[in-house]
Amino acid sequence: MECRKERNLKFCTCSYPHCEKKGLCCECVAYHRERGELPGCFFPPEVERTYDRSIEAFIRAHKR
């Protein structure tokens, strides 16, 4: 499957400036999954900017 990096970048909400996986969704998901985390695009913007990608942070953000 061919990656659509340029298209994905239009929707990528990751604010981490040095992210090498920006726009490479399959790599991003695999990276965070290996660490027991979720990608930044799963979080509201104010939570995403904390760079806490934990499942606990996801649950707290969506309990509101």
Phi, psi and omega in degrees: 000136181274135179284143179250057187306311182300319178292317180298325181299332179295336184247355183288124182257008179295126180259004179289115189295334184256020183290120178277350184258003181304122182086353179252073190305316183296323177289321179298311180299315180298317180301309182289325179299318179301334183260006181071031182240179174238151178295155181303330183292352177275351187251152171296153185308318183293332178275322179303321183293348177279346183064014174273103184262016183290157177294325178298317179296323178298313181296315179300318183295328185260003176277345184297000000 
